[in-house]
Each structure stands twice: as C-alpha cells, then as structure tokens.
Amino acid sequence: MRSQTEKLGTDPVMPLLLRLALPSMAGLIIGNLYVIVDRMFVGNYVGATGLAAMNAAMPISMIIFAISILIGRGTAVLYSIELGKKNYEEAQKFFGMSMLIYLVASAVITTAGLLFLDPLLHLFGIPPEALPYGRSYLSVSLYGTIFVMLGFQNNLIRGEGYSGLAMWTQVIGAVMNVGLDWLFVAVFSWGMAGAAWATVIAQGASALWVMCFFRSHRSISKLDFRTFRFYGKEYLWRILYNGCSPFAINVAGSVIWTVQNHMLLKHGSLLAMSAFGVILTVNQLLMGLVFGVCMGMQPLVGYNTGARKFHRVLKSFYCSILLAALFALIPYFCVQIFAHPIFALFVGADETELLNIGVYSMRRFLLLLPIGCGSILISQYFQSIGKAPVALFIAMTRQLVFQIPLILLLPLIWGYDGVLFSGPLGDAIAFILAFFIMRREIVKLKKQERVEDAAEQAAA
C-alpha cells in the first residue's frame, strides 16, 4: 500500500497528473450534480420562487463547505507531506484529529443553523415570498452537515494516490441523489423538502463509502476511534494554517453571493435572482474541472515538496497549466455557444422571461471564466506546498479586494449589467496579480532545481 503512494515521487509526471486529476474532475462534476439536479427538479416542479429560495440558501451551504474544506484540505496538505517523508505515524495523528474536529464542528453548525434559520435566510437576501420555500429546504438539509464533512476525508484517499477510489465518493452520492430527487420531488411531490431529503440521504451514502476505505487493508491510516484525539494546539494550528486559503475562498464566496443577492433584488428582480442561482451552479460545474486539476496537482506537488524533488514540483505545475487550459477553454466555449439550451434544462416550458434573463446574464457573467481559473490554479499551487499565506493573499485579493467593491460600485453606473460584469473584471485584475507572484516562485524553483542537480552530480 505504501508503494502506491511512493509512485508520486518516481513515475512520469504527466501520466501521474492525469491519473490523479481526471478522477478528481469526474468526481467534482458528478458531485456538483447534487446542486444541479436539485435545481433542475425545483425549477421544473416548484418554479422560479423555489430557485430564488435555493439561491438564498446557498451561502449557508458554502459556509458548511468552507469549514469542511478548511479541515479536509488543511489535513490533506500535511498528510501528503508526511507521506512524502514516510512518517506514517504522524499521518495517522492528522487523520484522527481531523475526524474529531469534524464531529464537533458538524454538531455545532447543525444546532446553530436550526436555531437561527429565519434570521440567516433574511441575512442572505431571501425575498419574502420565497421564505417558506427556503425554510422548508434548509430545515432538512442542515441534518446532512456531518455527512458533508466526513465525505471530505476523500482528500486523504487522494493523498494516498487512490484518486479513482476518491472519485467514487461523489459518484455514489450523485447517482443516488438523481434517483431520490425524481422519487421525492417528481413522484411524491414533496417540493423543497423532497429535494433536501434526497441530498441528505445521498451525502450519507458518500460519507459511508469514505469511512469504509479507512477500515480497509488499502489505507495507510485507519479508522480507529482511539486516535480521535486532540493532539495539541500545534497540530490544530498547522491544519487551520494550511486549510485557511480554500476556507477563505469559500467564505469570501459566501459573502459575495450574499451581497450579489441583495444587489440583484435592488437592480434586477426575483427572476434575476432565480436566474443567477442557475448561472452560479453552471459556474461551479465549470470551475470544478479546474479544481479537479488542482486536486490532482496537490498530492503530487505536496509529496515531492516533502521529498525535496523540486524538478518534479516545477514540472507538475507546468503540466497542470496545460491541463487546466484544456479543461477551461473547451467547456467555456460550449457554454457561450449553447447558453440557451443549457439554461432551458433548469426552467419550466412556460418560464420564457426567466429563460431570456438567464441566457443574457450567463453569457456576460461568465465572459472571462478561463482567466479566473488561472488565478485559482496559482493560489492552489501555493496551498499545495504549504505556503498558505501566499495562497490566502491571492484568494482574498481576487474575491474581497476586487470583486466585492466592483459588485457594489458598477451597478451604480450600469445597473443590472454592472452586477454581471463585476465578476469578469475582478477575475482579470486578480489574474494579473497572481501571474507576477507565480513568476517569482518559478525563478526560486529553478534555483532549487540547479542546487538539486549539483548535489546529485556530487554524489555520483
């Protein structure tokens, strides 16, 4: 089982990256079917008000996702580095402590969310007419918080080199979600609650799959309740430190989503807010391809950083650029060309006005999507090598420093179009900044590569 992990430091880089990234991309795309299928059934069987309610509930889901990724990715970075050092006892400690944190965090979030459900929905910009729909959806979906968090331990499965097995986490849940959505929403007519129950049950199945891996003979770390311990502030700090970048990205995304909801209602309408729920779902699907490349890059870059094989770190990043460009540009052009039939999947046949607003908005809001993917790839590279402050800086400037001011200011000049173009303009500015930071890192890596070559020649 250790030889599988050690291949991260010996096998050719591009085949390794493809083997790690392709299942990750497939898993993320399939995992996004949770939200996509929910929106399709809600849009077709509940209507525009149901879509608006789901859009208002999304920031809460993003916060749960942010805390999950704070622990999951923070642990995964350290886990990969320790595996690269062949320090397997230390890897087990990180796994055990992350399990304890997940159990505590999920209990706190579920309880707090149910107690303050209505105030949260109002805070995140729900229209008054959509409040009963949002309440019906969230009051059920919050029970799935524990399953969402435990499912994020598939980052450690991927860190051991089993990207294909990690993919099945999303496959199992997504397939089950599609069937249950059809049963609960289309057949039983349970509406918003039906969509929520379908998601919770499917998330539970995914979490069970992940836990079974850590009970199997394949895993290096084991699901042992005796290791579910607090190993000290240093361990906690290292996990939070290395997970803070993706955490901040998602928290900032929740803030942006909330501000955007309020600006959509102010400068647009309930239909505009409903349309944006679909657009941001499509955006997440497309970004999932690039995040899949990042997830494939993470164990490869992390392991070789721990093993001090800097030539493989540099080559891994270059290969990731090529792969990310391929999987960003092709879907981008498909969305721009086929925006009408894509959006039509999410609305009923009589929702002509919603369809027109959605197509108009989708093409403009996703105008510079490939450029936005570039800054994300650079941020995730620094996350993968344990330089969380740099990753955090890139992520925060992209979302908080640039996008939020643009969302607030541009609509004052261009109205609804200002909301649409705030995203593309923010992505363009952030990419320029990230490019110059990465250029300095490449110079440093090349210098370390020359030192590495000299040491090898001296040893020979």
N, C-alpha and C positions, 0 to 999 in steps of 0.2 A: 504493500500500500504506500510505503514511503518512496519507492522507485517511481511511482506515478507522479508524485509531487516534484521529485528531483529532476524530471524531464524539463521543467520550467527553466532550468539553467543550462541545458545541454542541447535540446532539439532545435532545429531551424526555426527562426523567429516567426516568419510569416505563416507557415503551416500551424504553428502553435497558436498564434493570434487568431487565426481563422477558427481553429478548433475551440478556442475559449470564447470568442466573440459571437460567432454565428448562433450557437445555442442560447447565449445571453440575449441577443437581439430577438430571436424567436420567442424566448421566454417572456421578454418585456412586451412584445407585440401581443402575444397571447394573454399576458397578464392585463394589458390595457383593455382587453375585451370585457373585463368586469364593468368598467365605466361605459364603454362603447355600447355594449349590448343593453345595459340598463337604460341608457339614453334613447336607444332605438325603440325599446318597448314602451318607455314612458312617453316619448314623443308621439308614437303612433296610437297608444291606447289611453293615455291621460291627457296629452295636449301641451300647448305652449306654457301654461301655468305650471305644470309638473316639471318641465325643463327649467323654468326660472327657479323653482324651488331647489332643484338639484344643483344649479349653478351657485345659489346662495349657500348651500350646504358644503360645497367643495372646499372652501378654506379650512373647515374643521377636519375634513379628510386629509388635507395637505399637512396640517399640523401633526396629526397622528403619523402620517408617512414621514414627516421630518424627524420626529423623535425616534421612530423605528430605524431610520437610516443613520441618525446620529450614533446609535449604539451599533447597528449592524455593519456599516461601512467603517466606523472607527475601530471596531474589533477586527474586521477583515484585513485592514492595512497592517495592524500589529501581528495578526495571525500569519499572514503571508511572510512578513519579515522574519518572524521566529521560525517558521518552517524553513526559510532560506538558510538560517543559522543552524538548523537541525536541533533546535531547542524545543522538543516536543512537550515537555512538562510545562513550560511557560505557556505554550499554545493552549493546553488544556485549562490552565488558570483563566486565560482570557475568555475562553468559551463558557466556563462555569459562571464567571462573574457577569457576563453579558446576559445569561439566562436569568439570573437573579434580578438584574435591573429591569429586564422586560416584564417579568411577572409583577413587580412593584409598580412600574410606570403604567401598565395597562389597567390595573385596578384603580389607580388614581384618576386617570383620564376618563374611564368609563363612568365612574361615580360623579365626577365634576361635570362632565358633559350632560348627563341626565338631569342633574340638579339645576343647571343653568341653561337649559335647552333654548327657551324662547329668547332670553337676552342675547345669546350667541348668534342666533339667526338674525335678529334685528341688527346686531353689530356688523354682520357680514353682508348686509344690504338686501334682505329679502323683501319683496313687495308685499303689502298687507294681504292681498288676495291669495298669495302663494304660501302664507304662513302655515295653514293646516296641512298642506302637502309636505312642506319641509319638516314639520314636527313629526308627521307620520313616518317619513323616511329615516330621519336621524335617530328617533327614539328606538328604532330597531338596529340600525347599522352600527351604533356605538358598542353593541354587545360583541361585535366582531373585532374589537381593538386588540385583544390578546392574540387572536389568530393572525392578524396582520403582522404583529411584532414577531411572533415566533417564526412566521414564514420568512422573515428577513435573515434568518440564520442560514439561508441558502447561499449567502455571500461567503460563508466559511466552506461550504461544499465546493464552491467555485475556487476558493483559495487553495483547496487541496488538489485542484486540477480536474475535478469532475464537473465540468461546465454542462455537459449533457444531462447529468443527473439533476443538477440545479434547475435546468430548464423545465423539468417535469413538475416542479413546484407550481409554475404558472399554468402549464398545460392541464393538469388535473383540475385545478380550480376553475379555469376559464371554461373548459368543456362542461363541467357541472353547472356553472353559472348560466350558460346559454340554455341548457335544458330546463333548469329551475325557473328562469325568467319566463320562458314560454308557458310553463305549467302554472306558475303563481299569478302572472300578470295577464296573459292572453286567455288562459283556460279558466282559472278560478276568479279572475277579475279582482285581485287583491290590491291593485293600484300601486301606490308608492311603497306601502308596507311589503307587498309581494316582491318588488324589486330589491328591497333591502334584505329580506329574509333569504332570497336567492344568493345574494352576495355573501352574507354571513356564513351560510352553510358551506358555500364553495371555499371560502377562506379557511374554514375549519379543516376541510379535506386537505388543502395545501399545507397547512401547518403540521398536520399529522404525517404527511409524506416526509417533511424535513426532519421531524423528530425520529422517524423510523430509520433514516440514514445514520443518525448518530447512535443508534442502537445496533447497527450492522457491523460486520467484520471489516468493511471497507474504510471506515472513518478512522482518522488518527486520534481525534478527540472523541470522547464517549459521553453519552447522556447519563451522567452519574449525579444523582441528587446530592451526594456528599460534596461535590465540587461547586454547588450553587452557593457560593460564599462571597463575602466582601473581603477582598484580599488587601485592602488598604487604599488610602487616598491616591497613592501614586498610580496604581492600576486604573482607578476611575478617571483620574486626570488624563492619563495617556489615551484612554478610549475616547473621552469627550474632546480632547485636543485634536485627535486625528479624524473624528467624525464631524467636527464643527463646520467644515466647509459645505458638504452636502446638506447638513442640517440648516445652515443659514440660507442656502439657496432655496430650500423648500419653505422655510418660514417667511423669507422675503417674497417668495411666490404667493404665499397666502395673503400677505399684506397687499401686494399688487393686485391680486384677484379681488380683494375686498374694496380697495379704492376704485378699481375698474368697475365693479358692480354699481357703486354709488354714482360714478360719472356716466355710466350707461343709462341709468334711470334719469339722470339730470339732463343729459344732452341727447338721449335717444328715447327708448320706450321699453316696456316689458318685453316686447317682441325682440328688441335688440339684445336685451339681457338673455333671453332664451336662446337666441342665435349664437351668442358668444359662448354659452355653455357647450354647444356642439363644436364651435371653432377651436376652443381650447382643448377639447377632447381629441380632435384631429391633430392639433399641435403636439400634444403629449405622445400620440402614437408615432408621429414622425421623429420627435426628439428621442423616443425610445430606441430607435435604430442607432443613433449616435451614442446614447448612454450604454447601449449594448457593446459597442466598440470600446467604450471607456471601462466597462466591467470586464471585458476580455483583457484589456491592457493592464488593469490593476494588479492581478496576481503575478503577471509576467514582469512588470516593472518593479513591483514590490519585492518579489523573490530575488531578482537579480541585483537590486539595490542592497538587500541584505547580504547577498553573496559577493558584493563588490565587483560585479561583472558589468562595468559601465558601458562597454561597447555594445552589450546586448540591451541595456537600458535605452541607449540612443537609437539603436535600430528598431526597437519596439515602438518608440514614439513615431519614427518616420513611417513605419508600416501602418500605424494607427491613423496617421493623417490620410494616407491613401485610401484606407478602408472607410474612414468617416466621410471623405469627399464623395466616394461612390454611393454610399447609402444615405447621403443627404441630398444630393442633386437629383437623382432619378425620381424618388418619391415627391420631391418639391415640384418638379415639372408636371408630374401626374396630377397633383392637387390643383395647380394653376390652370391646367387644361380641362380637367374633369370636375371642377368645383360644383357645378350644378347637379350632376347625378350623385356625387358623394353626399352632398347636403340633403338631397331628397330622401336618402335612406333613413334620416332621423325625424322626418315630419310626416304627418298625415297628408293624404291626397288633396284635401281642401285647404291646406295651410299655404296658400300661394304667396301672401305677403311676407310670412316668415321665411319662406324659401328664397324670395328675392333679396331680402335684407341679409340673409345668411351668405348667399353666394357673393354679393357685393362686398361684404365685410371680410369674408375668408380670404379672398384674393389680395386684399390690401394689407390685412394684419399679418399674413404670412409672407409678405413680399421679400424680406431678406432673411428668411429662415436659415439657409446654409451658412451665412456669416455668423449668426448667433450660435450655430453648432460649433464653430471654430473656437470661440472663447470658452465654451463648455469643455471641449476636449483639453485645452491647455490647463484650465482650472483642475480638471480631474487628474491630469498628469501629476501636478504638484501634490494633490491629495494622495496619490498612489505611492509617492516616495517619502511620505511623512512630513512634507512641508505645508502643514495645514494653514499657517498664517498667510502664505502667498496665495494658496487656493482660495482662502476666505476673502482676501482682498480683491481678487479678480471677480469672484462671485458677487460680492457686495457692491462693488462699483457698477457692475452691469445692471443689477436689479434695483438697488436703493438709491445710489448716487445719480444714475442716469434715468432709469425708466419711471420711477415714481414722480420726479419733478416734471418729466415730459407728459405723463398722463394728466397731471394737474394743470399744466400751462397750455399745451397745444389745443385742447378743446376751447379755451378762451378765445383762440384765434380762428380755428376751423370747425368748431362744434364737434359733431359726431365723427367727422373724418380725423380730427385731432386725436381722438381716442384710438382710432385704427392705426394711425401712423406713429404713435408713440413707441410701440414695440419694435418695429423695424429700425427706427432711428436710434433707439437705445442700444440695440444689438450691434449696429455699425460702429458706434463710438466705443463700446466695450471691447470689440474685437481689435481695434487699433491699439488700445492699451495693452491687451493680453499679448498681442504679437511682439511688442517691444520687450516685455518681460520674458517671454519664451526665448527670444533671440539671445538674451544674456545667459539663460540657462544652457542653451546649446553650446555656447562658447565654453562654459565651465565643464560640461560633459566631455567635450572633445579634449580638453586639457587633461581630465582624469583618465580618458582613454589612452592618451600618449604615455602617461605615467604607468598605467597598467601594462601597456606593450613593453615598456622599458624593463619593468620588473620581470616579465615573462622571459625576455631575452637574457637578462642577467642570470635567471635561474637555469636557463638552458646551457 
